[in-house]
Amino acid sequence: MTDKKLFLLDAYALIYRAYYALIRAPRITSQGMNTSAIFGFVNTLDEVLKKENPSHIAVCFDPSGPTFRHEMYEAYKAQREKQPEDITRSVPYIKDIIRAYGIPVVEVPGYEADDVIGTLSRNAERDGYTTYMMTPDKDYGQLVTDRVFMYRPSVRGADIEIRGPKEVCAKYGIDTPAQVIDLLALEGDAVDNIPGCPGVGEKTAAKLIGEWGSVENLLDNTSQLKGAMQKRIIENAEQIRFSKILATIKTDVPVDISIDALKRGIPDTSELARIYGELEFRTFLKRLSDVAADTAVAAPKVEAEGVMGSLFDMPQVAENQTGIDVARFDETTASYRTLDSVSEVERFVGSLQGVAQIGVASYATGECDMTSRWHGIAVATSPGNAVYIVLPGDAEQRRQMVTAIAPLFQSSTTVVVSHDVKREMILLRREGVMFTAPYFDTGIAHYLLEPEMNHALPRLAAAMLACHTLDYDNESRLSKKGEMLPAGEEAKRLCEMADVTLRLHRPLLDRIDSDGLRHLMDDIELPLVGVLADMEWTGVRIDVHALAELQRRFSTQLRAMEEDAYRLAGTTFNIASPSQVGEVLFGRLQLDPKAKRTKKGGYSTTEEILDKYRDAHPLVGLILDIRGLRKLLTTYIEALPAMINPATGKIHTTYNQTVTATGRISSANPNLQNIPIRTDNGREIRRAFIADPGCVFMSADYSQIELRVIADISGDKDMIDAFVSDVDIHQATAAKIYHESLESVTPEQRAKAKTANFGIIYGISAFGLAQRLRIPRAEAKELIDGYFRTYPHIREYIAESIEKAKSQGYVTTIMGRKRMLPDINSANAVVRGYAERNAVNAPIQGSAADIIKVAMISVARHFRERGLKSRMIMQVHDELIFNIVPEELAEVQEIVTADMMGAYKGKVPLEVSSGVGHNWLEAH
């Protein structure tokens, strides 16, 4: 390849990606300036210079003011939000840094950066250069040739992606890169507001261009199209042609600069030092001594300290802000080996006596831990040293091998460090080994530190250890979809995972300590892992006959509802098709001439949209009810029997501690948290969850725990008194709002007060409350005003929570769990409003989540200490469900009630109600 290598950077595309990559953990200087966009862009630029060492480079900016496309089409990019002021403030600094690097800044009035890059790439190709266009934007695919490539930035710790003609064509299913323009002409571009052809998406566009070659040829042959597609293309022919003009990147922009003039210059280190000092970029200042050398030779591997592995890796460890000394990962010096004989494994395990901690990573394939095939496990003993232990297929040999590794997980002195320790617990238990060793989970640790970030091991490895090789699995679960690793790769990859996991132990633990989260980690989250593993292992029994009966009944009901819908519409239509529903409601029935449309031109018929029209026509409510019933059928009634484990005859849901930002436990396959309870049909599904033969179901749940929490943390005397007096809180609220005695409160008044109790504390507006209660907005406003007159300290709590979040950037639960709120000071009112609502409700929801976790740990411990055969089998929001041996019922009720009520002691007592039955519906 030629030494004349030109890099052209699409400035704003990279700046925006940098800004939003750090949106949840922004970099703020001591003067209050958000430097996320600058830091991310410069880090990317620095990485490109070191990694690629281009001979020529330029950074291209969009100009201020309109371009020729705006003049052609007034709506071009019209839907875009105003540029964040943080980016506007950052751009001058970025341009100054680029120039200080000795790199040209290219900007041409009236033309976008795309067009400038398109022109420069063509000029460079003629001059014998190989050009790399650094951008994430799909549009640039049209410019690719054998000498012009797309250079896509790395994502989530993965390597960069270089696309030539072959890759572009394969990506979009086309014959030549130029056909990217035709695809955009048909499917449109929501980002740039290029209209395209309504109703034609990416797949349809690719199919049409694959068949006809170009938009022009397609439009010349519309007579050969059929049905709705023919009509759609004919009606939008001019729009398609115009969209192609808008989507075409120009290659003849009057750029007054030669390619030779883009030669990489010598950085002005004094100017860079001045800028970095002002921006408080300590790590960049440390690196400046190497910049001069980097301009002449390819840079060595980047050191881990202070380096954000890629634009999308974890920003919180950038610049080593915590002061943690992390061990750099270098795969070239790692010592990995495979052990496949029992004698080797026994010697290895025996050699680990006295080792303080080991890192582990399992290789298993399958849909879930209860059914997956365990192939082997890697064990790291120190940074750079790990072994991969192969688990044989032969039953007897496998038993011997598992027996050999069992001491690793039953030692009382060696901490087992895993990125998903619950997984190891279940895999081992399936082999007859109980996991009793002390453990540390790196995924949970990171979740406590950054609850809204992605906790996948490759991201942590790239960000904290500068390890970019763990890109094979977004979730760091090799078995997520049951894929087998390529032959021979499992040993290296698993050893690498175990090695990285072990290295992460200390820096994560140090940050846990420095952030004051050790109590949450040691006393709640880590003990909960074993509790959830036991619940997953135990599972819950399903009555397939009850589900079959529900399927028959609901299917009959659904057919009758569909017939009613056709009658109300005056025509038959596909109720499952959003576009056909939109045409019936807003086209045929004309419910709203200004109805909202999608970006593709059809009517929007989301549940949120349709709910606004529920009173406009009976068909709307019927369609929503049909959708709800269909969802019950497909998501639960038809799906649950297929989830039954044939070996146990039960469903074994997977509980996850690291998904919700509030701290709540989530579940999957099935998602127990989403099983409906508000409708009669939804409640019927609970009838299919049954106790084991000879046992009974017990449900115990907290009564109005979130209201009790807010009463406690706000200190509102009237609300506290209502709870302490054990009166109906909704009735008491209604009595105060409507100035009635408790006995005079009507059911309607109580219902409105209940909505106010749960809605107002979560930031519901008068408009939102009016919609929910279907009352005039003025009445809703009066209801809210009356609520705050009734409970004045609730309003004070809301204001104080928001102010505290603005000053410190986060809020905490009563047990110290943090919710980071980087958008709390945003100038964008919508973004800021969302953060403010989280500032109010995160401490409430998170505290409720912490309380039930403490209760679960206590219940499990007491069951174990008393040797009970009854089991806790499900957790759903504020409810715990148990499979009870009848003779233990009284003892279990006593334990559960005491442990749930005793999980937190505050100004307001916790209240627990329980029920017993043969199934979940009866018990709840």
N, C-alpha and C positions, 0 to 999 in steps of 0.2 A: 504494500500500500504506500502511496506517496507520503513524503514527509510534510507536504503542504496540507495541513489539517485545519479547517476553519470551523469554529463553533459559533453559532448564532443563537442567542438566548432570547426567548419571548419574555420580556421583563414582567409585565403585569400578570401573566399566567403563573409565573413562579412566585411573584410577590403575594398574590392572593392565596395560593396554596400554602405558603409559609405562614401567612397570617392565620388562616383557619386551622392549620395543623396544630397551632398553639393556642387555639381559642379558649380551651378549657383550663389552660394553665399559662396565661400570658406572662411575658417578661415585662415587668414594670420597673422603671428606674426610681431612684430615691426622690426624683422631682415629679413623679407621677406619669411619665411618658411611657406609652406602650411601644416597646421596641421589638415585638414578636416578628413583624414582617421584615424588619431590617436584619435581625439575627438569623432568621431562617434563610433569607435570600443569600446573605453573605456566606453562611455556612455551606450552602449548595454551590455557590460560586467557587469558594475555596476548595471544596471537594473535587469539582470538575477540573480545576487548574492542576491540582496535585495528581489526580487519577489519570487524566487524559493528556495533560501537558500539551495543549494545542499551540500550534505556531501562530495562528491568527484567531482572533475572537472579537465579537462585538455584542453589545446588549441593545436590543431594539425596543423602543417604547412607543405606545400609542400616543398621538399628539393630544393636546388639549383642544377642545372644540370639535365640531362635526367633521366627518370624513365624507368622501364622495358617496359612500353608501347611505349615509344619513340624508344626503341631498336627493338621492334616488328614491328613498323609502323612509318616510318620516317616522314610521314605527320601528325602524331598525334599532335593536337593543333597548327599546322603550320600556320594556317590562323590568329591566334590571333595577335593583335598589341603588340608591345613591351610594357612591363609594364611601366606605367607612372613613371617618375623619382620621382614625389612627393610621390608615394607609396613606391618606393625603399628606399627613405630617411626615410620614416615613420616606416618601419618594425622593425629596431633595437630598436627604442623607444617603440614600442608596446610590443616587447618581454621583454624589461627591465621592463615595467609596469606590465606585466603578472607575471613575477618572483617576483616583489616587492609585489604583491598581495598574494604571497605564493601559486601560481598556477603553476603546471608543464607545460613546453613547450615541446611538443613531436614532433620529426621530425626524419624520418628514410630515409637514403639515398636510392635512387632507387625506392621509393614508394610514391605515392601521399597521401595527407591527407585523401582522401576517404578510401583508403586501410587501413591506420592506424586506422581510426575510426571504420571501419568494423571489424577489428581484435579485438580492445579493447571492442567493444560492445558485441561480441560473448564471449570473456573471462569474461566480467562482468556478462553476463547472466548466465554463468555456476557458477559464484560465488554468485549468488543470488541478484544481483543488478538490479534496474530498470534504464535503460539508456535513455537519451534524446540526440539525435544528433541535435545540433543547426546549421541549414543550410537552405538556400532557394532552394538548388539543387534537382531537380526531381530524379536524379540517386539514392539517398539514400533510396528511397522508397523500393528498393529491399531488404534492410537490416531489415525492420520493422518486429517485432514479437510481441507477447503478452507482452514482457518485454523490447522491444526496440522500441522507438518512434522517429518520426521526430518532431523537435521543430522549427517551421518556424517563423522567426522574424516578428514583426508587420509591417504592410504596411499602409501608409496614415492614421495613427491614430487609425487603427483597432487593435484589440487584437491579441496576438500571436495565432498561429494555431498548435495544436498538432495532428499528424496523426499516428494512429495505423493501424493494418491490415485492419479493416473495412473501414476506411477513404481512405486509399491508393487504395483499390480495387474499391471503389465507384468513386473515382476521375478519374481513368483511365479505368473503365469498364472491370476489370480483376477479376480472381477468387482468385489468391494468389499474395502477394507482389513480390515474385520471378519473376513473369511474367513481371515486369518492365524491366528486362534485355531483354526479348524477344521483347518488344515494341521498345526499343532503338536499338536493332539489325536490326529491319525492318525500322523504321523511321529515324534512324541515330541521330546524335547529332551535330548540327552546331557549338556549342560552342567548343566542343573537336575535331571537324573534324572527327567524326566517320561516315563513308560513308553511312551505311545502304543500303536500296534498293531504287534506283532512282524511283521516281513516287509514292512512298508509304509514305503517311503522317500519322499524329497522329490518325485520325479517321479510316483510312484503316488498319493501324497496329492493332488497338484495335479490329476491326472486325475480322481480320485474326486470331489473338491469341484467341479471344473469341470462334472462330469456331474450331481451331486446337490445342489449348492449349499450344503449344510451337513451336519455330522455327524448331526444329528437326522434329517434327511431320508434320509440314507444308511442309517441304522439302521432306519428305517421301511420300507425297500425292499430288505432283504437277499434277499428271495425272487427278485429280478431279477438278482442277482449269480450268478456261475458258478464252479464248481470250487473250487480252493484258496482263492481270494480270498473267496468266500462263507463258507467254513468259518472263515477267519481273522477276518473281521469279526464273525461271529456269536459265536464263542468269546471274543472280546475286547471285546464291546460295552460292558460295564460299565467296563472299563479305559479305553476310548476316551472315554466320558462323563466319567469322573473326570479324565482327562488334560485335557479341555477346561476343566474347572473350575480346575485348577491353572495352565493356560496363560493364563487370562483375567486381564488387568490390571485391578485395581479402579479405579473412578473416583469412589468415594464415601468415601475415607479421611477420618477426622476431623482435618483439617489446621487448626490454630488460627492461621491467618495469611491475610491478605487479599492479593490480587494487587498492590494499590497499595503494600503494605508491602515488595514485592520491588524497589522502585525502586533503581537503582544508586546507591550512595553515593560519598562522596569518600574516596579511599585515605588511610590513616594512614601516610605515608611514613617517619616515624621508626620505627614498629613494623616496617614491611617491611624497613627498613635493618638493624634489629637482628637479625631472623630471617635475612635473606640473609647478613649478616656471619657469623653462627654457622654457617651451612651452606656458607660459602665460595663463594657465588654471585657472582662478581665482575662478570659481565656484567649481571646483574639489578640490581646496585647502580648500575652506570653508567647504566642506563635510568631509574632512579627520578626523575630530574629532569624527565622528560617525562610522567610518569604523570598529574599533575594536568591537564595539557593534554589528554591522551587521554580523560579522563572527559567532556570537553565536546564535543570534535569528533572526527571520524574520524581515526585516526592516519595519518601518511604511510607510504609503503612501508618495510618493515623493512630496516634496514641488514644487510649480510652478516656483519659481524664479530660472532662469538659467537652467532649465531642458528641454532638447529636448524630448518631449513626446515619440517619437519613432524615429527610425533611419530615417524615411522618413517625419517627421514633419518639420515645418518651421525652418531652421537654423538661420534666421536672429534675432530671439529673444533668441537664446541660450546664456546662461550666462548673460542674462539681460543686453546686451551690451548697450542698449539705456538708462539705468537707470530708466526705467519705473517701477513703483510699480503696478504690475498686481494683481487682486484679484483671489485667488485660488478658483477653482471650487471643491466643495465637495457635491456630490449628497445626501450623507447621512444626511446632515443638511438642505437640501432644503425643502421649504414649498410650495407644489403645490396643487391646488384644481380645481375642475371643476364647472363651472357655467352653468346651463341649463335653467334658468328661466329669463324672462325679468326683473322682479323686482330685482333679485340679480344683474344682469348686470348693471341696472340703478344705484343701490347703489354703486357698485364698480366703475363705471365710474365717478360718482359724487365725490367719495373720492379722485380722482386723480387731482383735481384742485390744481395748484401750484407745481405739480411734474415736475422737470426739464426735464426728459427724460424717455421714456418707451421703452422696447424691444418688438418686435412683430415677430411672425412666423405663417404663414398660412398653413393649411392642405387642399389641394385640389388635386383631382385625375383627370387625363386627359392628353391629348397630349400637349396642350398649354393653356396659361392663358385665351384666348378668348373663349375656349370651355370647360375648366375643371369644375369639380363639387367642389364647395367650401363647406367643411364640418365643418370648425371651425377655430378659431384663438386663439393663446396664447398671453398673455400680461404679461411681466415682469415689475414689478414696482421698484424693488431693487434687488441686488444680493441675490439669494436664495428664492425669493418670486415671484410667477407667478400664473396666473389663465388660464384655458383653457375654452373658450366660445364656446359652441356647437351651430351651426346654424341649426335650425330645417328644416325638409323637407317640412312641411306644408307651403304653400305660405304666408298666413296671419301671422302665427307665425314667419316665417323667416323675413318678412318685419318689424315686431315689434322689433325683435332682432337686425337686422341691424340698425334700427333707434336708438336703445339704444347704440350701439357701435360707431355710426357715430361721436359723439363729440371727440372721441380719435384722429380722423384724421382731425379734423377741428379746433383744438385749435391753437391759435397763440403763445402760450407760452411753450408748451410741445414738445420737439423734439422726433419724432418717429424714433427709430433705428431699421433697418431691414437689413437682409443679401441679400435681393432682393426687394428693395422698389418699383421698377416698377411693380412687380407682385401684391403687395398690391394695388397699384393705379388702376390696371386694374380690379382686382377682386371686389374692392369696386365700381368702376364705373359701372360694370355690375349689381350691386345691386342698382344703382341710387344714389350713394354717391360720391361726388368729394373730392379727397384728397387734402386739402389745408394747412395742418400743415407743419411746418419745419421738415426736415428729414435728416437722416444720413445713408449711406449705407456702411456696414462693408466690403462687397465684393469689392466695388469700391475703398475704402480706401486702402485695402491690394493690390489691383491691381496697384495703383499708387506707392506703396512702393516697390513691387516686381512683375513687370509686367509679368515675365516669369514663375512664380511659379503657383502652383495650388491654387485656391482661395476658395475651398470648405470649408464650415463651420466646418466639423469635423476636418480638418487639423489645422485650426486656433485655434479651441477649445483645441486640444491636445497640440499644441505647446505653446500657450500663457497662457492657463489656466490649463494645466495638466488634461484636461477632455478627457477621452478616450471612452466615452459611445456613442458619436454621430457617430456610425459606420454603420448606417442603410442605408445611401444613399451617394454615392460618390459625388454628386453634391449638397447635402443638400437640394434638391428639392424632397419632398416626392412623388410628382406626376409625376416625370420625365417620367415614362413609364406607368403611370396610375395605379400603384399597390395600393391596399388598405392596410393599416396597420393592423396588427393582432388586433383582438377585445380587447378593453380595453387599448391598448398601446398608442393611439393617444394623450391622455391628458398628460401623463408623457413626451413623446418624444417632443411634441410641446412646453410644458412649459420649458423643458431643452434647446431647441433651442432658445426660446425667452430670457431665462436667460443668456445663453452664449453670445448671440448677444449683450445684454445690457452691459455685463461685458467687451466686447471687445471695446466698444465705446471709453472710455477714453484712453487706451493704444494706440489704432490706431490713434486717433486724436493727441496725444502727439508726436507720431512718424511722422505724417504728418507735424506737426509744426517744429520738429527738423530737418527734411529733406528739409524744405523750399518748401513744396508742397501745402500750404494752398490756394494759388491763384488758382492753377489747380483744387483743390477739390471744393472750394466754388464758383468759378466764371465760371467753365467749366463743370466738370464732374457731379456734383450734379444737376445744373440746366438742364443739358442735359437729365437727367432721365425723367423729365416731358415731354420734347419735344418728346422723343422716345416713351413714353407711349401714347401720343396723336397720333403719326404716326401709331403705332400698332393698336390702337383703330379704327382709320379712315379706314385703309386698302386700297387696290387697287382693282379695278374691272377688271375681266378677260373676254375676248371674247371667250367663249367655241367653238363657231362655227368656228372662225379663227383657233383655235388649232386643231379642227377636220379636217379641210381642210389641214393644215400643216401635220397632221399625215398621211393622205391619200397620199399626194404628196411625203413626205419623205420616206414612206414605199415602194412606187413604185420605187423611186430613189435608195433606198437601195438594192432592189432585182436586179436591173440592174447592180449596182456596184458589187454585189456578183458574178453575172454571168461573168463579166469581170475578176474578181479575179480568178475564177476557170479556165478560158481560159488561163490567163497568167501563172498560176501554172501548168497547164497540168493535173489537177486532182481536184476533189471536196474535200473539207476539212472544218472543223468547224472553221470559222474565229474568233469566239468568244473564242476559246481555245488557250491560249498562247503556250501550248506544241505543238499543231498541227501546229500553225503558225511557230514555231521554226523549226519543222521538215521539213516543206515545204521550208522555206527560206534557212536554213543552212544545212539541210540534203539532200533534193531533188535538190534544185537549187545551192547549194554549194557557197553561196554568200561570205562566209568567213570561211575557214577551222579552224581558231582560234577564232571563235565566242564565246562570253562569255556565260558560263553556270551557271545555278542556283546551289544552294547548294544541290539540289536533283538530279542533273545530267542533267536536261533538258536545252534547250537553253533559254537565257533571251530575252524576246521580249517586254520589257517596251517601252513606247513611246520615252523616251530618247535614248534608244539603237537603236530602229528602225530608228529614225530620222537621225542617222549617215549613214544609208544605203539607204537613200531616193534616191540618185543618182545612186545607184548600180543596181537597177532593178525597173521598173515601178510598180511592184506588191507591193513594200514596201509602197510607197506613197498612193496607193489605199487602202491598209489595214488600214493605219492611218486615211484616210478619212472616211472609213467605221466605224471605232471605234468612230470617232468624231460625225458622224451622228447618230449612235446608242445611244450615250450618250445624244444627244439632245432629241431624242425620249423618252428615259426612264426617264431622269432626269427632263425634263421640259414639253414636249408636252403631254406625257401620265400622268405625275404626277400632273401638275398644277390643272386640273379640280377636282381632288380628294381633293385638299387642300382648296377648296372654302367652306367658312363657310355658312351652309344652312340658318342661321338666318340673315346674312347680305348680302349674295350673293357676298362676296368679299374674297380675300386672305389677311390674316393678318400675315405677316412675324414677326418673333421675332428678335429684335435688341439686340445685346450684346455689352457691353462696356468693358468687362474684358477678352477678348479672345486673341486678337492680341498684341504682345509685343510692336508694334510700336505706339499704340494708336489709330489705325484705328477702326472704328465701323465695326462689322461683323453682318451677319444676317443668319437666318436658317428657314427652312420650309416656303417658299423656300429660298435658299441662293441667294439673289439678286446680290451679288458681283461677282458671277461666271457666270452670264448669258452672253454668248459670244457676242462679238461685232466685232471681227476681220474678221469673215467669213460672207458671204452672208446668208448662212443658219442660222447661229447664230443670226444675226440681225433680221431675220424674226420673231423670238420669241417675240421680243419687240412689234410687231404689235398686239399681243394678250393682251397687257396691255392698257386698254382704260379708258377714262374719264367717270364720271358719266353722266347719261342722261342730256342733256342740258348744259353740261360743256365742257371744253377743257383741254387738257394736256399741261403742260409747263415744259420744261427742261432747267435748267441753270447749266452750269459747268465752272470750272476754266480752263483757257487755259494755259497749260504747267506750272502748279503751282510748280512742284518739281524743274524744271529748274530755275524758278524765285527765289525759295527759296535758291538754292545753289549759284546763282549769288549774292543774297543779303548777305548770311552769309560768303561767300568767299571773297566778295568785288572785284571780278574780273572786272576791268574797261571795257574791251572789251565786255564781256557778258552783263554787266549792260547797256552799251551804245546801244547794239543791241536791248534790250528790251525797253529801254526808247525811242529809235527812231522808235519803232513799226514796225521793219522789221521782216521778217520771220526768226526766230532764226536758224532753220535748214539750210536755204539757206545762211544765214550769216556765219554760221559755215563752210559750204562747201566752200564758197568763200575764207575764210581765209586758210583752210587746203589745198585747191587745187590751191591757188593763182590765182583765177579767179574773175572777176567782178560779182556782184550779178546777172546781166542779163545773164551772160554766164554759170551759174551753170546749169548742166544737171539734169534731174529727178533722174538719177542713183546716181549722186554725192550727191544730197540732201538726198536721202534715206539712203546712207551710213553715212552721217553726222548725220542724225536723230538717227540711231542706236548707233552711237558713243556718242551722247549727253546723251542718256538714259542709255547706257551700261557702259561707262567708269566710270561715277560717282558712279556706284554700283560695281566697282571692276572687270569688265569683263577683261579677259586676251586676249592676242593676239590670242591664240588658240581658246578661246570661241568666239571672234569676227569673226575670220575666219570661224568658223562653222556656225555662225548665218548669215553671209553675203555670205557664200559659195564663199570665195575668198582665195587665198594663204595666208599662215601665215605671210610671209614677208610683203605682202601688208597690212595685218591687223596691223602688228607692226608699219609700217610707218604711218598708219592712226591714231593710238594711239599717236605716237610721235608728229605727226602734230597737233593733238588735244591739247596736253599739251603745244606745242609752241604757239598755238593760244590763249589758256586760261591758262597762267602760274600760276595764283592764285588758280585755281582749284587743281592743283597738290600740291600747298602749303597747301590748306585746307585739302586735303586727308592726307598728312603727319602729320599736326598738330592735326587732329582728332584722329589719331592712337596714337600719342605720349601722348595726353591728356588722352585717355582711359587707356593707360598703367600706367600712374602715379596715376590716381584717381579711376580706375576700372569701370567707367561709362561715358556715354556721355549724353548731354541734348539737348532738342529742344529749339527753340527760346522763348518758353513760360515756360521752366523749367522742362518739362517732362524728367524723367531719364530712360535710358536704361542701365541696369547692364550688364557688360561684364566680367564675372569672368575668361573666357578663354583667355583673351587678352595677357597674359604673358605665356601661355602654351608652353612647349618645343615641343609639337606635332605640326608640321607645318600645317597640315590640320585643326586641331582644332583652332589653332591661326589665320590662314588665314580667317576662317569663322568669327571669332570675329572681326578681322580687317575690314572686309567688312561691318559688322554691325556698327562698329564705324564710318564709313563714311556715310552709308545710313540711319541709325536710326534717326539722327537729321533732315535729309531731309524729310523722310517719316513721321516722328512724327510731324514735324512742319506743314506739309501740313494737317495732320489729326487734329491738334489743330485748325488750321485756319478755316476749314470747320465746326468744332464743334461750334466755336465762332459765325460763320455766322448763323448756324441753330438756336442758342439761340436768336440771335438778330431778325431774321426773325419771329420766333414764337412769340416773345414779341410784335413786331410791328403789326402782324396780330391780336393779342389779344387786344392790345390797340385801334386799329381802328375798332374792331368789324367785321372783314372780315369773310365772309362765305367760302372763298377759303381755301384750306388746303395743307400743305406740307405732302406728302404721302410716299415718298421714298428717301433714300440716298444711292447712289452707287458710291463708290470711291470719285471722285471729283465733283460729279454731284448731284443736288437736283431736285426732280420731284414734281410737284404740280398739284392738281385738281382745276381748276380755274372756278369760276362763271364768265361768259363772261363780264359782266358789270364792274367787278373788275380787268380785265386783265391789263390795263395800270397802275393802282395803284400797283398791285402785282409786275409787272416787275420793276417798280421804286424802290420798297422796296427791292426786292431780289437783284437786281444789286448793289444798294448802300450798303446793309448789307454785301454782299459777298466781294465786293471790299474793304470795310472798316474794315474787320475782322483783318487786319494786315497792318500796315504802315511801309514800309522799303525803301531801296534804289531803289527797283524795284516795279513798280505799278502792282497790281493784275489785271488780265483781265478776264472778265466774258462774255460768250456768251450764248444766250438763244434762244429757238425755241418753236413754238406752233403748235399743231396738235390735231387730234382726238385720236391718240394713241402715245405710247412712241416712236415708230420708226419715225413717222412723226415729232415729237417734237424735237428729238435729233439732 
